[in-house]
């Protein structure tokens, strides 16, 4: 009982919420770039929100199911289809044995997520199933997915009765999103070295666009911008950094650290992207513009609480609807 890769994508990996507690050993946390989308996909199929999922970039892999199961797609819109028939994002979908899931063209966003009911049978490495490509550990054999890889499924439930002879069936519940979910505005808090910037550089930071360059990946986004200037040439002692830390390079350009970021850094940490907007940032790609907006801790906390409340409500509602729907169809 598995999900088989019949055509490999550009960089598809297994990810969960990340690997924490080992950064003092130099092991980066990894995890899904867009943890919000990852959790939404899990909620839709009745999983624990932290269950491991497949993270895809375009072009994504083509998958074949060897058993009926339930899936959900979230994050970027890569025009998904099952056996050539378009299927929507943010819905629970019943798929049949031998169904093929593929992604046809990029419409919006940078990373898509596939959650499977019950989760994937992936061994933990250091308390996480996320793929660490540099260490060659975690995820599926410590690497991205290749053709003919087979991902075993935890759930052995038979959903044939749901399909009634159809290839796939879209179940009647979905996750809604705020209208500004794909806004280019990214809220930030001042970093430890924010006051090192000149007043003019602070103004540039908050009033001009920053463009994501081709030298960007899961480790960090390099930005093209008017060079920023500091009031001091003082060097920073290598210090802890995290997802969303914005560092100032010696040439005055910025880099935003992402999911595969290093554990420490020696560049000035001028700002930090708030947690609630890290998912928004994760769906940006090369050429996209970012507009940074200064905010405060209270606003950052309120936005995060709102996001977490939405996930909890969605999870509870989906579990209820799933049980109700399965019971009704069986009996």
Rosetta silent file (secondary structure, phi, psi, omega in degrees, C-alpha in Angstrom):
SEQUENCE: XXXXXXXXXXXXXXXXXXXXXXXXXXXXXXXXXXXXXXXXXXXXXXXXXXXXXXXXXXXXXXXXXXXXXXXXXXXXXXXXXXXXXXXXXXXXXXXXXXXXXXXXXXXXXXXXXXXXXXXXXXXXXXXXXXXXXXXXXXXXXXXXXXXXXXXXXXXXXXXXXXXXXXXXXXXXXXXXXXXXXXXXXXXXXXXXXXXXXXXXXXXXXXXXXXXXXXXXXXXXXXXXXXXXXXXXXXXXXXXXXXXXXXXXXXXXXXXXXXXXXXXXXXXXXXXXXXXXXXXXXXXXXXXXXXXXXXXXXXXXXXXXXXXXXXXXXXXXXXXXXXXXXXXXXXX
SCORE:     score description
SCORE:     0.000 S_00000001
   1 L     0.000  109.904 -170.920    0.000    0.000    0.000 S_00000001
   2 E  -155.476  174.347  171.983    1.911    3.030   -1.240 S_00000001
   3 E  -116.709  116.545 -173.446    2.226    6.228   -3.194 S_00000001
   4 E  -106.451  137.288  176.479    4.632    5.667   -6.100 S_00000001
   5 E   -86.037  114.386  179.289    6.658    8.294   -7.956 S_00000001
   6 E  -102.152  -10.442  172.011    6.340    7.557  -11.670 S_00000001
   7 E  -152.253  124.897 -174.836    8.014   10.780  -12.793 S_00000001
   8 L   -76.759  145.183  174.302   10.398   12.779  -10.603 S_00000001
   9 L   -91.381 -170.793 -175.383    9.949   16.490   -9.928 S_00000001
  10 L   -78.578  -38.102  179.059   12.650   19.132   -9.517 S_00000001
  11 L  -164.867   78.522 -179.989   12.954   19.024   -5.719 S_00000001
  12 L  -105.585  128.237 -175.706   10.251   17.116   -3.854 S_00000001
  13 E  -136.908  165.102  173.246   10.995   16.121   -0.267 S_00000001
  14 E   -88.993  130.425  179.876    9.342   14.854    2.899 S_00000001
  15 E  -140.465  150.416  170.032    8.888   17.596    5.498 S_00000001
  16 L  -129.742 -147.988 -177.152    7.156   18.127    8.828 S_00000001
  17 L   -75.375  -10.725  176.385    7.299   20.969   11.359 S_00000001
  18 L   119.287  172.275 -174.903   11.088   20.688   11.644 S_00000001
  19 L  -116.237  107.009 -174.845   13.883   19.278   13.758 S_00000001
  20 L  -118.505  155.400 -179.770   14.532   21.245   16.931 S_00000001
  21 L    99.184    3.785 -177.702   16.801   20.785   19.935 S_00000001
  22 L  -128.810   10.722 -178.075   19.957   19.993   17.956 S_00000001
  23 H   -66.968  -26.529  177.048   21.057   23.382   16.661 S_00000001
  24 H   -66.203  -15.793  177.059   23.821   23.508   19.269 S_00000001
  25 H   -96.535    3.545  179.644   25.311   20.555   17.347 S_00000001
  26 L    84.895   12.910 -179.287   25.148   22.449   14.055 S_00000001
  27 L   -94.748  114.052 -177.040   22.117   20.523   12.763 S_00000001
  28 L   -71.303  155.737 -169.499   19.734   22.890   10.975 S_00000001
  29 L   -75.469  -26.799 -178.102   15.991   22.532   11.677 S_00000001
  30 L    56.622 -145.435 -177.818   14.667   21.940    8.134 S_00000001
  31 L    93.802  170.627  179.723   10.884   21.404    8.011 S_00000001
  32 L   -62.275  140.968  175.314    8.237   22.693    5.619 S_00000001
  33 L   -66.855  -45.782  178.854    8.860   26.128    4.169 S_00000001
  34 L  -107.125   87.455 -176.682    5.146   26.940    4.450 S_00000001
  35 H   -69.105  -27.393  177.872    4.149   25.331    7.736 S_00000001
  36 H   -65.751  -48.761  178.812    0.717   26.943    7.646 S_00000001
  37 H   -63.823  -39.045  178.361   -0.161   25.299    4.300 S_00000001
  38 H   -58.563  -44.850 -178.051    1.328   22.014    5.510 S_00000001
  39 H   -70.664  -34.187  177.224   -0.922   22.013    8.572 S_00000001
  40 H   -63.175  -44.467  178.871   -3.998   22.948    6.541 S_00000001
  41 H   -60.492  -42.530  178.430   -3.443   19.946    4.256 S_00000001
  42 H   -64.048  -42.316 -179.485   -3.128   17.673    7.289 S_00000001
  43 H   -60.725  -39.979 -175.457   -6.271   19.079    8.897 S_00000001
  44 H   -63.346  -28.988 -179.322   -8.330   18.455    5.753 S_00000001
  45 L  -103.591   11.119  175.094   -7.615   14.688    5.823 S_00000001
  46 L    80.145   19.413  179.928   -8.046   14.320    9.586 S_00000001
  47 L   -86.943  164.376  163.995   -4.344   14.027   10.445 S_00000001
  48 L   -60.146  140.532 -174.866   -2.378   15.399   13.346 S_00000001
  49 L   -62.137  -23.466 -176.765   -1.278   18.861   12.195 S_00000001
  50 L   -94.202    6.584 -179.172    2.411   17.923   12.532 S_00000001
  51 L   -61.502  144.104  179.976    2.206   14.819   10.330 S_00000001
  52 L   -66.147  143.298 -179.591    4.881   14.602    7.595 S_00000001
  53 E  -131.536  176.972  173.547    3.819   15.666    4.096 S_00000001
  54 E   -99.815  126.542  175.003    5.327   15.935    0.624 S_00000001
  55 E  -101.714  128.244 -177.118    6.642   19.382   -0.307 S_00000001
  56 E  -120.585  147.247  167.421    6.786   20.066   -4.052 S_00000001
  57 L  -114.934  163.192  179.741    8.285   22.695   -6.312 S_00000001
  58 L   -93.605  136.855   -0.867    7.333   23.075   -9.969 S_00000001
  59 L   -73.873  136.525 -178.226    7.689   20.948  -12.011 S_00000001
  60 L   -91.424  166.907  179.288    6.400   18.480   -9.425 S_00000001
  61 L   -67.138  161.535  168.972    6.465   14.712   -9.441 S_00000001
  62 E  -105.040  129.877 -174.862    3.739   12.523  -10.927 S_00000001
  63 E  -116.737  145.360  173.533    2.346   10.083   -8.353 S_00000001
  64 E  -121.526  132.628  179.850    0.395    6.836   -8.681 S_00000001
  65 E   -91.260  137.206  178.791   -1.696    5.459   -5.814 S_00000001
  66 L  -103.593    5.706  175.898   -1.669    1.717   -5.148 S_00000001
  67 L  -156.347  154.236  173.976   -4.670    1.849   -2.816 S_00000001
  68 L   -64.974  139.981  178.139   -7.742    4.048   -2.300 S_00000001
  69 E  -159.206 -176.994  176.420   -7.038    6.810    0.194 S_00000001
  70 E  -114.975  137.101  178.051   -7.779   10.443    1.065 S_00000001
  71 E  -132.161  164.248  171.345   -5.489   13.319    0.125 S_00000001
  72 E  -143.080  143.292  179.454   -5.447   17.103    0.376 S_00000001
  73 E  -116.047  134.764 -179.243   -3.422   19.651   -1.597 S_00000001
  74 E  -144.393  173.853  179.553   -2.453   23.020   -0.189 S_00000001
  75 E    87.060 -131.203 -176.851    0.005   25.859   -0.716 S_00000001
  76 E   -67.977  151.386  175.148    0.953   26.788   -4.276 S_00000001
  77 E   -97.562  105.296  177.292   -1.440   26.267   -7.192 S_00000001
  78 L  -108.933   29.582 -179.792    0.328   24.076   -9.751 S_00000001
  79 L    50.625   62.130 -178.267   -2.879   23.134  -11.613 S_00000001
  80 E   -69.886  150.095  175.364   -3.222   19.641  -10.086 S_00000001
  81 E  -146.807  153.509  174.953   -5.180   16.941  -11.864 S_00000001
  82 E  -118.719  118.488 -175.720   -6.069   13.288  -11.270 S_00000001
  83 L    53.759   36.889  176.899   -6.119   11.156  -14.412 S_00000001
  84 L    85.825   -5.204  179.885   -6.203   14.378  -16.415 S_00000001
  85 E   -98.802  123.117 -178.736   -9.216   15.840  -14.568 S_00000001
  86 E   -57.504  141.183  175.826   -8.506   19.084  -12.660 S_00000001
  87 L  -128.195  151.377 -175.217   -8.909   18.915   -8.874 S_00000001
  88 L   -85.776  160.096  169.855   -9.056   21.831   -6.416 S_00000001
  89 L   -80.126  162.402  169.757   -6.719   22.898   -3.658 S_00000001
  90 L    60.985   29.445  173.531   -7.769   22.975   -0.011 S_00000001
  91 E  -126.280  157.676  169.823  -10.313   20.149   -0.310 S_00000001
  92 E   -87.481  129.068 -175.283  -10.334   16.564    0.934 S_00000001
  93 E  -126.075  127.626  173.409  -10.209   14.257   -2.098 S_00000001
  94 E   -86.393  128.244  179.080  -10.837   10.503   -2.209 S_00000001
  95 E  -118.170  153.798 -175.960   -8.549    8.812   -4.763 S_00000001
  96 L  -103.900  167.279  174.388   -8.734    5.300   -6.168 S_00000001
  97 L   -59.536  135.536  179.741   -6.177    2.570   -6.806 S_00000001
  98 L    76.915    0.832  174.379   -4.088    3.326   -9.931 S_00000001
  99 L   -64.822  145.935  178.711   -5.130    6.997   -9.945 S_00000001
 100 E  -119.018  127.535  179.022   -2.369    9.345  -11.093 S_00000001
 101 E  -104.395  126.820  177.121   -1.823   12.779   -9.591 S_00000001
 102 E  -139.983  167.382 -176.611    0.150   15.320  -11.596 S_00000001
 103 E  -123.995  123.552 -164.776    0.811   19.048  -11.679 S_00000001
 104 L   -97.330  -38.773  178.144    0.411   20.797  -15.023 S_00000001
 105 L  -161.317  148.919  179.203    1.473   24.433  -14.776 S_00000001
 106 L   -77.999  129.094  178.300    2.386   27.004  -12.116 S_00000001
 107 L  -109.239  -47.578  178.970   -0.391   29.497  -11.420 S_00000001
 108 E  -156.526  152.515  177.516    0.553   31.004   -8.070 S_00000001
 109 E    82.874  173.482 -174.985    2.891   30.347   -5.178 S_00000001
 110 E  -120.442  -21.562 -175.038    6.197   28.493   -4.969 S_00000001
 111 E  -141.284  129.375  178.674    5.568   25.352   -2.881 S_00000001
 112 E  -110.059  158.244 -177.090    2.712   22.859   -2.814 S_00000001
 113 E  -131.971  138.828  175.073    1.938   20.228   -0.183 S_00000001
 114 E  -116.703  121.181  172.438    0.343   16.773   -0.330 S_00000001
 115 E  -109.947  140.180  179.631   -1.075   15.259    2.855 S_00000001
 116 E  -117.105  136.578 -179.378   -2.311   11.654    2.882 S_00000001
 117 L   -53.016  126.882 -179.260   -4.867   10.335    5.363 S_00000001
 118 L    88.673  -21.386  177.947   -3.048    8.643    8.239 S_00000001
 119 L    94.121  174.883  179.932    0.331    9.956    7.105 S_00000001
 120 E   -98.165  144.341  179.486    3.395    8.487    5.420 S_00000001
 121 L   -81.879   83.634 -177.583    5.404    5.588    6.844 S_00000001
 122 L  -122.460  131.017  179.167    8.658    7.525    7.322 S_00000001
 123 L   -72.068  145.402  176.694   11.246    6.812   10.031 S_00000001
 124 L   -79.859  146.549  168.876   12.222    9.629   12.372 S_00000001
 125 E  -129.055  118.193 -176.481   15.737   10.988   12.546 S_00000001
 126 L    52.742   49.306  172.253   16.430   13.074   15.644 S_00000001
 127 L    66.966   23.113  176.989   12.706   13.297   16.431 S_00000001
 128 E  -149.995  152.556  176.474   11.661   14.573   13.013 S_00000001
 129 L  -101.764    5.267  179.983   10.781   13.156    9.598 S_00000001
 130 L   -67.560  147.211 -179.669   11.989   16.249    7.729 S_00000001
 131 L   -81.677  126.574  173.122   14.592   15.771    5.011 S_00000001
 132 E  -108.998   97.277 -174.528   18.064   17.145    5.737 S_00000001
 133 L   -65.480  -35.125 -178.878   19.691   17.169    2.298 S_00000001
 134 L   -68.465  -39.479 -179.706   23.108   18.292    3.559 S_00000001
 135 L   -84.807  -13.742 -176.612   23.328   15.512    6.134 S_00000001
 136 L    63.664   39.984 -176.218   21.660   12.985    3.820 S_00000001
 137 E  -140.005  164.134 -178.913   19.321   12.000    6.648 S_00000001
 138 L    74.868  173.625  178.124   15.649   12.143    7.540 S_00000001
 139 L    58.476 -143.866  177.812   12.755   12.060    5.114 S_00000001
 140 E   -94.748   99.211  178.368   12.939    9.425    2.383 S_00000001
 141 L    56.881   26.109  175.233   16.501    8.077    2.514 S_00000001
 142 L    69.551   21.738 -176.103   17.818   11.575    3.243 S_00000001
 143 E  -144.358  175.728  174.032   17.204   12.846   -0.291 S_00000001
 144 L   -76.096  162.904 -175.533   14.614   14.289   -2.663 S_00000001
 145 L   -74.055  139.090  178.554   12.156   11.927   -4.340 S_00000001
 146 L  -120.252  166.200  177.686   13.214   10.068   -7.497 S_00000001
 147 L   -56.980  138.903  178.698   11.394    8.046  -10.110 S_00000001
 148 L    77.550    0.906  172.420   10.151    4.637   -8.835 S_00000001
 149 L   -65.362  142.198  177.593   10.358    5.640   -5.166 S_00000001
 150 E  -122.278  121.238  179.344    7.484    4.164   -3.162 S_00000001
 151 E   -98.681  114.627  179.708    6.183    5.920   -0.069 S_00000001
 152 E   -71.894  145.066 -179.440    4.364    3.519    2.228 S_00000001
 153 E  -102.067  139.941  179.347    1.125    4.742    3.795 S_00000001
 154 L   -69.186  -41.984 -175.022    0.321    4.323    7.482 S_00000001
 155 L   -78.459  133.536  175.662   -3.415    3.923    6.977 S_00000001
 156 L  -107.115   12.569 -179.115   -4.726    0.612    5.653 S_00000001
 157 L   -62.211  141.557  178.754   -8.331    1.848    5.495 S_00000001
 158 L  -100.095  113.314 -177.207  -10.271    0.841    2.394 S_00000001
 159 L  -102.481   19.419 -179.030  -12.126    3.837    0.932 S_00000001
 160 H   -56.123  -39.099 -176.498  -13.533    1.996   -2.106 S_00000001
 161 H   -64.144  -24.903  178.182  -17.078    2.429   -0.819 S_00000001
 162 H   -71.531  -33.740 -170.959  -16.643    6.220   -0.917 S_00000001
 163 H   -81.524  -27.680  178.006  -15.719    6.271   -4.587 S_00000001
 164 L    51.511   44.151  177.202  -18.637    4.221   -5.920 S_00000001
 165 L    85.200   -4.631  179.759  -16.638    3.207   -8.986 S_00000001
 166 L   -83.586  157.978  176.484  -15.278    6.717   -9.701 S_00000001
 167 L   -66.796  -43.837 -179.536  -11.597    7.522  -10.157 S_00000001
 168 E  -151.894  163.646 -179.089  -11.744   10.243   -7.519 S_00000001
 169 E  -147.332  128.324  178.692  -14.280   12.166   -5.467 S_00000001
 170 E   -87.200  118.381 -178.207  -14.081   15.636   -3.949 S_00000001
 171 E   -80.790  151.615 -166.724  -15.560   15.560   -0.459 S_00000001
 172 E   -82.457   50.208  168.915  -17.789   18.484    0.587 S_00000001
 173 E  -148.644  153.776 -175.233  -15.541   20.502    2.913 S_00000001
 174 E  -154.365  168.264  178.717  -12.669   22.869    2.308 S_00000001
 175 L  -104.104  127.449  176.938  -10.362   25.411    3.919 S_00000001
 176 L   -89.506  161.143 -179.960  -10.949   29.091    3.247 S_00000001
 177 L  -131.157  153.215  176.080   -8.215   31.741    3.107 S_00000001
 178 L   -68.423  150.126 -176.986   -7.991   35.441    3.880 S_00000001
 179 L   -62.307  -27.824 -176.264   -8.080   37.757    0.859 S_00000001
 180 L   -97.004   17.067 -174.890   -4.589   39.128    1.657 S_00000001
 181 L   -58.654  -32.057 -178.083   -2.929   35.706    2.018 S_00000001
 182 L  -105.889   25.210  179.164   -0.716   36.334   -1.033 S_00000001
 183 L   -66.402  144.169  176.558    0.048   39.982   -0.266 S_00000001
 184 L   -75.946   -5.305 -179.660    3.627   41.174   -0.958 S_00000001
 185 E   -79.719  125.964  179.962    3.622   42.966    2.409 S_00000001
 186 E  -120.908  119.099  179.731    5.763   41.201    5.003 S_00000001
 187 E   -79.168  142.527  179.108    5.648   42.397    8.614 S_00000001
 188 E  -138.417  159.269  172.324    8.915   42.468   10.562 S_00000001
 189 E  -111.176  148.825  178.864   10.262   43.273   13.998 S_00000001
 190 E   -60.630  140.142  177.804   13.548   45.124   14.549 S_00000001
 191 L   -90.575 -179.614 -177.929   16.541   42.812   14.954 S_00000001
 192 L   -57.990  -33.765 -177.063   19.453   43.044   17.390 S_00000001
 193 L  -107.759   21.704  179.620   21.412   45.288   15.016 S_00000001
 194 H   -58.011  -40.371 -177.362   18.517   47.359   13.650 S_00000001
 195 H   -71.722   -7.708  174.898   19.898   50.499   15.277 S_00000001
 196 H   -71.728  -23.379 -178.792   23.154   50.037   13.375 S_00000001
 197 E   -71.749  145.494  173.272   21.355   51.208   10.219 S_00000001
 198 L   -69.473  161.594  179.243   21.412   54.861    9.263 S_00000001
 199 H   -60.554  -37.433  178.791   18.077   56.677    9.302 S_00000001
 200 H   -64.765  -40.582  179.947   18.148   56.800    5.512 S_00000001
 201 H   -67.612  -37.261  175.308   18.710   53.028    5.326 S_00000001
 202 H   -61.497  -39.184  179.001   15.811   52.419    7.733 S_00000001
 203 H   -65.469  -42.970  177.711   13.631   54.512    5.435 S_00000001
 204 H   -60.279  -42.668 -178.099   14.768   52.516    2.388 S_00000001
 205 H   -57.925  -39.643 -172.317   14.039   49.290    4.270 S_00000001
 206 H  -100.580   -2.483 -175.930   10.419   50.245    4.973 S_00000001
 207 H  -129.508   -1.737 -179.599    9.477   52.205    1.829 S_00000001
 208 L  -124.678  154.645 -179.119   11.114   50.497   -1.169 S_00000001
 209 L   -79.178  150.430  174.848   10.627   47.037   -2.733 S_00000001
 210 E  -118.640  132.407 -174.740   13.123   44.185   -2.380 S_00000001
 211 E  -106.264  133.158  178.208   13.300   41.625   -5.195 S_00000001
 212 E   -74.147  125.400 -176.732   14.021   37.918   -4.653 S_00000001
 213 L   -91.709  172.660  178.884   17.026   36.929   -6.778 S_00000001
 214 L   -67.655  -19.652  179.230   17.893   33.645   -8.502 S_00000001
 215 L   -84.946   51.052 -177.433   20.441   32.960   -5.727 S_00000001
 216 L  -129.967  144.618 -179.901   17.628   31.879   -3.422 S_00000001
 217 L  -157.173 -163.755 -179.472   16.665   28.457   -2.063 S_00000001
 218 L   -67.161  -15.732  178.970   15.345   26.683    1.032 S_00000001
 219 L   -82.046  -38.499 -179.874   18.334   27.997    2.980 S_00000001
 220 E  -174.766  155.932  174.896   17.695   31.671    2.306 S_00000001
 221 E  -100.407  121.241  171.081   16.349   34.334   -0.053 S_00000001
 222 E   -88.113  135.720 -174.324   18.930   36.773   -1.394 S_00000001
 223 E  -113.540  143.016  173.469   17.368   40.141   -2.116 S_00000001
 224 E   -96.271  124.940 -176.124   18.165   42.822   -4.665 S_00000001
 225 L  -159.107  165.660  171.172   17.837   46.242   -3.111 S_00000001
 226 L   -60.872  126.613 -176.578   19.359   49.668   -2.744 S_00000001
 227 L   -55.094  136.122  178.187   22.445   48.992   -0.576 S_00000001
 228 L   -95.588  148.304 -174.821   21.895   49.737    3.099 S_00000001
 229 L  -119.360  142.013  178.889   24.523   51.527    5.161 S_00000001
 230 E  -105.215  160.373  179.327   25.425   51.079    8.831 S_00000001
 231 L   -82.739  -11.913 -175.602   26.654   53.635   11.353 S_00000001
 232 L  -139.326  154.622  174.859   29.447   51.343   12.488 S_00000001
 233 L  -100.851   12.768 -179.633   31.961   48.897   11.052 S_00000001
 234 L   -59.418  139.490  179.083   31.772   46.777   14.186 S_00000001
 235 L   -90.025  149.710 -179.283   31.768   43.034   13.541 S_00000001
 236 L   -94.641  132.564  172.681   29.112   40.717   14.940 S_00000001
 237 L   -69.632  136.082 -178.522   30.099   37.752   17.063 S_00000001
 238 L   -51.757  123.589 -173.008   28.592   34.633   15.494 S_00000001
 239 E  -133.616  164.913 -178.789   25.129   34.354   17.071 S_00000001
 240 E   -63.940  142.338  176.620   21.998   32.231   16.856 S_00000001
 241 L  -131.995  167.138 -179.068   19.676   32.824   13.904 S_00000001
 242 L  -146.637  177.374  175.961   16.275   31.434   12.926 S_00000001
 243 L   -57.684  123.662  179.026   13.698   31.151   10.177 S_00000001
 244 L    97.795   -7.604  175.669   12.881   34.723    9.141 S_00000001
 245 E   -64.371  132.412  178.972   16.078   36.356   10.394 S_00000001
 246 E  -107.855  114.881 -177.481   17.094   39.129    7.960 S_00000001
 247 E  -103.587  146.327  177.351   20.855   39.568    7.732 S_00000001
 248 E   -99.954  117.631  179.619   22.772   42.469    6.225 S_00000001
 249 L   -78.832  159.960 -177.773   25.637   41.374    3.989 S_00000001
 250 L   -56.499  -27.230 -178.667   28.886   43.416    3.772 S_00000001
 251 L   -84.016    1.583  177.468   27.852   44.788    0.347 S_00000001
 252 L    92.366    0.168  178.549   24.677   46.277    1.847 S_00000001
 253 L   -92.293  166.904 -176.057   22.279   43.670    0.413 S_00000001
 254 E  -112.879  153.369  170.085   19.938   41.480    2.473 S_00000001
 255 E  -134.199  131.279  177.780   19.374   37.764    2.895 S_00000001
 256 E  -102.153  121.293 -177.955   16.293   36.308    4.601 S_00000001
 257 E   -75.785  137.941 -176.842   16.964   32.960    6.259 S_00000001
 258 L  -117.562 -158.462 -168.020   14.466   30.197    5.462 S_00000001
 259 L   -59.898  -35.473 -177.603   13.730   26.617    6.620 S_00000001
 260 L   -96.062   25.459 -175.767   17.174   25.120    5.912 S_00000001
 261 L   -61.056  155.061  174.139   19.053   28.051    7.474 S_00000001
 262 L   -66.388  166.703 -175.430   22.376   27.624    9.249 S_00000001
 263 L   -84.388  -28.235  177.573   22.326   27.522   13.041 S_00000001
 264 E  -136.474  161.562  179.121   24.488   30.618   13.639 S_00000001
 265 E  -148.607  153.950 -177.860   25.505   33.651   11.627 S_00000001
 266 L  -111.923    8.950  176.991   28.052   36.436   11.771 S_00000001
 267 L   -95.941  153.198  178.307   26.221   39.144    9.800 S_00000001
 268 E   -56.748  132.757  178.557   24.152   41.907   11.449 S_00000001
 269 E   -96.462   90.126 -171.590   20.602   40.745   12.184 S_00000001
 270 E   -80.352  -22.197 -177.385   18.756   43.902   11.251 S_00000001
 271 E  -159.989  172.807  177.655   15.219   42.472   11.319 S_00000001
 272 E  -146.528  127.358  178.581   13.081   39.373   11.717 S_00000001
 273 E   -69.090  131.568 -178.981    9.986   38.347    9.747 S_00000001
 274 L   -64.198  150.742 -175.592    7.089   37.693   12.116 S_00000001
 275 H   -57.470  -40.842 -176.699    6.056   34.037   12.424 S_00000001
 276 H   -65.909  -19.522 -179.433    2.567   34.595   10.990 S_00000001
 277 H  -104.788    2.215  178.609    4.032   35.968    7.744 S_00000001
 278 H   -67.396  -32.947  176.848    6.717   33.331    7.215 S_00000001
 279 H   -67.853  -38.249  176.745    4.243   31.192    5.271 S_00000001
 280 H   -62.066  -43.698  178.490    3.447   34.167    3.037 S_00000001
 281 H   -63.165  -39.721 -177.182    7.158   34.652    2.451 S_00000001
 282 H   -63.775  -22.431 -179.282    7.629   30.933    1.693 S_00000001
 283 L   -92.419    5.475  175.208    5.213   31.171   -1.256 S_00000001
 284 L   -88.637  156.262 -175.381    7.238   33.914   -2.935 S_00000001
 285 L  -138.574  177.191 -179.365    9.639   33.072   -5.745 S_00000001
 286 L   -50.801  129.717  178.643   12.405   34.525   -7.900 S_00000001
 287 L    94.793  -15.653  179.739   11.442   37.924   -9.248 S_00000001
 288 L   -73.485  148.183  177.448    8.731   38.631   -6.671 S_00000001
 289 E   -95.200  139.793  174.271    8.776   41.927   -4.809 S_00000001
 290 E  -114.761  133.842  172.829    8.719   42.139   -1.015 S_00000001
 291 E  -114.935  113.486 -178.680    7.568   45.232    0.847 S_00000001
 292 E   -83.588  134.325 -179.997    8.694   45.183    4.473 S_00000001
 293 E  -125.242  123.116  179.462    6.380   46.770    7.044 S_00000001
 294 E   -70.137  134.784  178.176    7.508   47.495   10.600 S_00000001
 295 L  -134.769 -172.544 -179.682    5.160   46.162   13.285 S_00000001
 296 L  -122.073  170.858 -175.843    5.165   45.568   17.047 S_00000001
 297 H   -63.739  -37.648 -178.821    5.192   42.477   19.264 S_00000001
 298 H   -63.323  -44.855  178.847    1.510   42.745   20.161 S_00000001
 299 H   -63.876  -42.717  179.137    0.425   42.759   16.517 S_00000001
 300 H   -59.650  -42.693 -179.978    2.790   39.876   15.731 S_00000001
 301 H   -67.925  -41.350 -179.670    1.328   37.826   18.587 S_00000001
 302 H   -63.579  -40.834  179.146   -2.269   38.626   17.627 S_00000001
 303 H   -66.884  -37.991  178.542   -1.704   37.540   14.014 S_00000001
 304 H   -68.141  -42.935  178.521   -0.061   34.296   15.138 S_00000001
 305 H   -61.492  -41.921  179.137   -2.873   33.521   17.603 S_00000001
 306 H   -61.722  -41.629  179.206   -5.442   34.167   14.854 S_00000001
 307 H   -64.720  -43.924 -179.911   -3.591   31.789   12.540 S_00000001
 308 H   -67.605  -36.391  176.998   -3.393   29.077   15.201 S_00000001
 309 H   -63.974  -40.800  178.240   -7.073   29.483   16.065 S_00000001
 310 H   -61.749  -42.538  179.655   -7.970   29.010   12.406 S_00000001
 311 H   -64.165  -43.194 -179.458   -5.931   25.796   12.252 S_00000001
 312 H   -65.404  -43.574  178.738   -7.498   24.402   15.418 S_00000001
 313 H   -64.412  -41.385  178.868  -11.028   25.228   14.277 S_00000001
 314 H   -63.676  -44.737 -179.754  -10.336   23.743   10.850 S_00000001
 315 H   -60.232  -48.061 -178.994   -8.888   20.573   12.349 S_00000001
 316 H   -62.993  -42.540 -179.029  -11.859   20.043   14.663 S_00000001
 317 H   -66.058  -40.276 -178.087  -14.382   20.754   11.901 S_00000001
 318 H   -69.457  -39.729  177.508  -12.666   18.424    9.414 S_00000001
 319 H   -62.324  -43.054  178.864  -12.425   15.550   11.893 S_00000001
 320 H   -63.158  -47.694 -178.541  -16.133   15.941   12.658 S_00000001
 321 H   -65.741  -39.256 -179.525  -17.134   16.129    8.975 S_00000001
 322 H   -62.798  -47.155  179.730  -14.889   13.219    8.031 S_00000001
 323 H   -64.910  -41.159  178.813  -16.340   10.938   10.692 S_00000001
 324 H   -63.202  -44.502 -177.005  -19.869   12.050    9.854 S_00000001
 325 H   -68.963  -43.898  179.617  -19.348   11.514    6.130 S_00000001
 326 H   -65.088  -39.510  179.567  -17.680    8.124    6.479 S_00000001
 327 H   -65.465  -43.121 -178.838  -20.381    6.900    8.854 S_00000001
 328 H   -64.194  -39.734 -177.557  -23.166    8.097    6.540 S_00000001
 329 H   -72.758  -30.307 -178.581  -21.605    6.433    3.485 S_00000001
 330 H   -78.139  -35.296 -171.965  -21.060    3.108    5.240 S_00000001
 331 L  -121.505    0.000    0.000  -24.459    2.880    6.799 S_00000001
